[in-house]
Amino acid sequence: MNYAVWVPLLLPLLAAPAARRLAEALPPRTAAWLLAGSAVALASCSTAALALLAGAGALRLPPVAALGHLVLPVVGDQVTVPAACAAAVLLAAVGAALVHAARRHIVLAARARRAVAASGTAAGDLTVLDEDGPDAYALPGRPGRIVVTTGMLRALDPAEREVLLAHERAHLTGRHHLFLTALALSCAGHPALRVLRGPLSYALERWADETAAAAVGDRRVAARAIGRAALATRPAGRRPLAALSATTGPVPRRVAALLRPHPSRAPRTVAAALACCLALSAACALEAAHDLHGSIEVAQAERAG
């Protein structure tokens, strides 16, 4: 196997900061897709590289080689036994982290929906909790729920309530939890991608802010509602981990963006660098897989000969 297999393991260290920088200059919706898509692509390539390294090491074992009718050695000196063992350990750790992340975003969300349904009053997609602590959030799932406490309803005027509900509804209709889940799974595949958590969360909240502002037709009312809801929020209990809320993240920065939107152009150099990193990561993973496949075919041909 050639040295291309190592490239997808290193490129996230360069691509993640580039994606973060590029997302700052893009509209919220585009930024969310860019961040989540880049994370998934980079994590997939790095995980594939680990699998190729571990697989190449496994093929050096006589029992495995015998099962594949191969003549040893199958691979060259580029993949050593210690490197293959380390890749196998890391691959197992990635698998365990993926299972943990999936459980966190699926099982815990279902548990939170059941708890909310048992303690609140439902009307359509809205569930009202009889609690004095002002709070509001969206719970994804089937069906998704908008959860708001009576304390939050009292803290806002009718126009501000409309903004708040439109914001939380935007989280559900836009399936923003899937973006967060995709990033969580990607972070399990490569730790360097964790730097994208904050930017993605901000982009999703800004996406919902813009949707709410368009729904009510007044950006100033939307900004006031977001700010007042954040100042009033005092959760009576622990908020579910799967919740998406208008009162999270850098609220002052979001309010300023609603009041004074500053259109900016994406830096071409950063965009080109990110595109090159993504293309190179995928190309190197495919090249490594092709090289390993060719080595296996040669070993099988020698065995047959």
N, C-alpha and C positions, 0 to 999 in steps of 0.2 A: 504494500500500500504506500502511495506517495505522501509527501508532506502536506498536501491540500487538506487532509482530514483535520489538521490542527487549526486551520484558519477560522472555521465557524465558531470555534471555542473562544477565539480572541476578539473577533469583530464586534460583539455586543459592547465591549468596553469603549469602542469608538462610536458605534451607531446610536447607542442610547442617548448620550449627551447631544448628538446631532439632532435626533428626533425631538428631544426636549426643546432645543433652541428653535427648531423650525416650527413647532406647534405654537409657540408664543406669537408668531406672526400670522397665523391662519385663523379663519373663522372657527368658532367653537365646534361646530359639527364636523368640519373637515379635520380639525386638530384631533378630535376624539378618534375618528377613523384612522388617522395616520398613526397615532400612538399605539392603539390596540393592534392594528395590522402589522406594524413594524415589530412589536413585541412578539406576536405569534410567529412571524416569519423567522426572526432571529432565534427564538427558543426552539422552534422545530428543527432548524439546521444544526444548532449546537447539540440537541438531543440525538439527532441522526448521527452526528460525528461521534458521540460517545458510544452509540450502538455499534457503529462500524469498528471502532477501536476494540470494544469488548468482543465483538464477533470475530475479528481478525485474531485476537488472542486465543479465543476458544478453538479456532481452527488449527492452532498449533498443538493442541492436545491430541495424542494418538487415538483415543476412543472417538472423539468428534471427527477427526480426519477419516477414520475407518467408516463411520456412518455415511460420510459424503463421498466415499470412494476416492480419496485424495492421496496424493503423494506428498509427503512432507519434505521441505518446508513449503507452506502455501504462500506466505508473505515474506517480504524482505526484512532487512534489519531495521527499517524505520519504525516498526511497531515491536517494541520489546515486551517481554512478559510482565515486568513491573508496570509499564504504561497501560497494558491491557487490563491488568488487575485493578489498577486505580480507576480506569474508565468503567469497569464493571461495578465497582463500589459506588462511584458517582451516579451511574445509571440507576442503581437500586435506590439511592437516596432521592433521585429525581422522581422515580415511581412512587415512593412513599409520600413525598411532598405533594405530588399530583392528587393522590387519594385524599390526603388531608385537606387540600384546598377545595376539592370537589365536595367533600362532606361539609365543609364550612359554608359553602355558598348554596348548597341544595338542601341538605338535611336541616341545618339551622334556620334557613328561611321558611321551610315548611312548618317547623316547630313554632316559629314566631307568628305565622299566620293563624295557626290553631289557637295560640294563646290570645291573640287580639280578637279573633272571632268569638271566643268564649267570654271576653270581658267587655266588649263594646257593643254599640248599637249600629247596625248596618243599614245603609240606604244607597242602593246602587253600588258604586265602587268606593263609597265613603264609609268609614267606620269612625264613630265618635266615641271617645273614651271619657267617662265622667271623672276627670282628674283636674285638680286646680293648677297643677304645674303646666305652663304653656309648652306645648310640643307638637310637632307635625312631621310626618315622614311618609315615604312611599315604601310599601312592602311588595317586592316582585313575586310573581308566581302565577298560578292558574286557579282562581282569578287573582289579579293583582289588587292590592288594597291601598287606599289613601287613608292614613290614620291621623286623626287630629284630636286634641284634647279640648274639653270645654274651656279650659283656661286660655288656650291659644285663641279660640273663637272670640272670647271676651276681650282679648288684648288688641284685636284688629277691627277696623271698621269694615263695612260690607265690600268696598272696592278692594281693600287690601286682602280680605279673605278670598276674593275671586282670584287675585294674583297668586296667592299661596297655593290654592287648590290647583290652578292651572300649571304652576311649576311642578308640583308633585305628580300631576297627571302626565306631564311631559316626560318624567322619568319612566313611567310605566309604558306609555305608547312608544317611546323611543327605545325601549328595551335596554336602558342604560346599565342594568345589572349584568347583561351579557358582556358588555365592554369590560366591566370590572372583573368578572369571572375569567375572561380571556387573559387579562393582564395578570391575575393571580396565578393562573396555571402557567403562564409564561415565566413569571418570576420563580416558580418552582423549577423550571427548566434551566434558568440561568440567573444567578443572584444579581448580576450587573443591571438587569432590567428593573430592579426595584426603584431606581431613580425616576421612573416614569409614573409611579403611583400618584404623586402629588399633582403633576401636570394633567394626568387623565381625569382625576377627580375634579380639578378646576374646570377643565374643558366641558365635562358633563354638566356641572352646575351652571356654567355660562350658557350652554346649549338650552337648558331648561329655563334659564332666566330670559333668554331671547324669545323662546316660545311663549312664555307667560306674557311678556310685554306685547307681543304681537296679538295674543288672544284678547287682551284688555284694550289695546290700542293706545296706550299711554305709557311711555318709558319712565316718566317721572313717578307715576303712581306705582309702577312695578319696582322701581328702585326703593321707594319709601317703604313699600310692603316688605321687601326682603330685609331691609335694615331694621325695621321695627320688629319683625318676627325673630331675627337673630338676637336682638337685645332682650326680647321678652322670654326667650326660650329658657325654661327651667324644668327639665324632665323630672317627673316625680319618681320614675324608676329607671332601670337600665334600658337604654334603647337597643333594639335587636341589632345584631351585627350586620344583617342583610339590608338594613334600612338605608334609603337615600333621602337626604333632607335638604331643604332650601337653606337651612341655618348653619350648614357646615362649610368648612373651607375659608379662604380669605374673603370674608363678606365685604369689607370696605373696598377691596379691589374690584369686586363684582359690581358693587353699587356705582363706583366711579365709571366702570365700563358701560353701564346702562345710561348714565347721565351724559357722558362725554365719550362716545365711541370714536376710536382713532383707527381708521383703516390703515393697515400697513401691508407692505409687500414682503413676500417670503424671500429671504436671502438666497440668491441662486447658488452661491458657493456651498452653503450648508445643505440645501436640497440636493445638489449634485453629489456631495459627499455621502449623504444618507442613501441615495439611490445606488451609488457604487458599492457601499457596504452591503446592502441587501442583495444586490445582484452577485457580488463576489462570494458572499456566504452561501447562497444557493448553488452557484456554479461549482464551488469547491466541494460541497457536500455531494453533489452529483458526480463530480470527477473522482472523488474517493470511493464512492459506491461502484462506479464503473471499473476502477482499477482493481478493487477487491474481487469483483465478479470475473474480471479477466484472469486474475491469478487463480481463482478456483477452477475456471475452465481449463487453464494450462495444467494444473495439478491433476484434474480428472483425466485429461488426455494422456498424460504421462502414465497414470495408473492403468488406463486402458491399453496403452502401448506395451 
